[in-house]
Amino acid sequence: MYQRGGSLLILAGFAALFCQPAAAADLPSVKAPPSAPPAAFTWTGLYIGADFGYTWSPSRSINAVSANIYDKSFAGWGAASALSASGVVNSNLDGFFTGGGIGYNWQFADRWVARIEADLQGYGVRGGGGLANYVPAPTPAFFAVTGAKLNRNLEYFGTVRGALGYTVLPNLLVYATGGLAYGGINESATFGQNLVPSLFPSDTAKGASFENRAGWTAGVGVEYALTRNLSAKLEYLYYDLGSMGLTNANISPISFQGALMGAQRVADATSVSTRFDGHVVRAGLNYRFDWSEPQTAGSGATPLLAEPKFAAAPAPAFGDWNVLLTQYTWAMGLNGNVTAKGQTLGVDYSFIDFLDKVSTFPLAFSGRIDASNGPVSFYGDLIWMQMRTSGSSTQLRSPFAEIGVAANADTRTKLTLAIAEVGAGYEVARWKFFGAPNSFTALDAYAGLRYWFLNTNMRLDIVGAANAQLLGLDQLGAWAIAKSGDIQWIDPVIGGRLRHEFAPGEQFQLRGDIGGFGAGSKFSWQVYGGYSHDFEFCGLKLTSSIGYRALSVDYSQTIKGQPSGLNAILHGPVTSISLRL
């Protein structure tokens, strides 16, 4: 009985084992819905970008030509004077630059991409050199000695170009480009001459000209999409802004007057010319705004213009305070004029000049604090720097610059600059794009006060054969001129800031302000654009950023009849690291 019951249990178990799959097979199958395929990558869309590169010019010379137009000297100095003021200066117009641009891509016929782009680069590229000539006159033991300084500068450079590219891979684009080039070019010349031996004091011949010039550019490039929105590029361009010349309409004549009655004895007309063209190699990053998903057309092209769809987003609510402590480095260039007690100094430094031409390494500190709660924010910013310069990195622009030097002049300068700013802001608008649910864009308005302090110490040492119209004498020997002073003022400022967060912790920022309005300086303005990235390290919440900043001011004051002031622009790339509290 037990054995029979056990056999039945075993048979029942086998039946259940083999029958269960058959029963399951009879049930209707249920499949998970297929996942949506990822959207096809396209280059179509609006983009912004930043770049960094190097430029050099194949035209390496500045040419000076003088012609004698009047000679009533007893020694026949005319020909020697003109020849002494003629020559060629080797001028390497090269240097680093940074900038940014905006453009639009349209991908069509599957693999082809058409592009239009506009960009602007902050150059401040300098070139120049000295000319020193000693030419005998027909009369024995009589000669003309000339010292000259010839300069050319590319203050800024930009392009407006079209491009046609081909996608070798879906995310790899090669292209050819060309179009309009534009830039600010500057040329200056200063000639000082002695006729030895004589009592003829000469006028220093000098002239300068600045032009906003248009030309052409062409080049090639390659761009690789790192993500759907971010791409890296490498680009080569050749530009040509044409030739620039200073004629006798721009340069005062080299002239000598007699010691008695001031009669004109010798006069030369001088012209200077150079060419502004060059090669550009730059690398950069572009961010494409993925506002909406483009629809595929029957021709294989994406729509030419993908309409962005956006809606207002709620403002951040009040709650805990968020504090950001930032230490940043501003690779600053300084271009403009500094005046201390009537002595004006033309200062033209790029960041490379700070590293290469200053006599000591510049001391600097810069920091910022931001505190926000909901839509309200407060900020403070401080910059302090001190630099010492000497030699050709400075140029005097004052009555003392009337000194015609035939040998050597050395300028030594110490500048101490401090800028402190405090202010408050309020978020006035925030919106989101439907095609980018993880991003938002916000607009802030802010107002504040900016404090400036500038101390200038300058010394001009002159050695050699020179003449000074101001002093009315010739001199063989040495003397020195020294000036110093400090100025300070406060500017009210108002501005706005646009923030675009395209992913959590990834943000673009553009801010700008204007100020002064005669209450402090005559006028000032500031622009900053940059990218920031949030990350954590050893438990610390950090933010790194990179961008470009430009700050301009025009201030002057007169104390006891002596003017002092600053009319300059400070500009350059900015990098920072911040601690989030």
Secondary structure, DSSP 8 states (H G I E B T S, - for coil): -HHHHHHHHHHHHHHHHHHHHHHHHHS-----------------EEEEEEEEEEEE-S--EEEEEEEEEEE--TT--HHHHHHHT-EEEE----EEEEEEEEEEEEEETTTEEEEEEEEEEEEEEEEEEEEEEEEE-SSTT-EEEEEEEEEEEEEEEEEEEEEEEEEEETTEEEEEEEEEEEEEEEEEEEEEEEEES----EE-EEEEEEEEEEEEEEEEEEEEESSSSEEEEEEEEEEEEEEEEE-TTTS--EEEE-SSTT-EEEEEEEEEEEEEEEEEEEEEEEEE---S-----TTS---SS----EEE-----S-S-EEEEEEEEE--EEEEEEEETTEEEEEEE-HHHHHHTBSS--EEEEEEEEEEETTEEEEEEEEEEEEEEEGGGEEE-SGGGGEEESSEEEEEEEEEEEEEEEEEEEEEEEEEETT-TT-EEEEEEEEEEEEEEEEEEEEEEEEEEEEETTTTEEEEEEEEEEEEEEEEEEEEEEEEEEEEEEETTEEEEEEEEEE-TTTSSSEEEEEEEEEEEEEEETTEEEEEEEEEEEEEEEEEEEETTEEEEEEEEEEEEEEEEEEE-
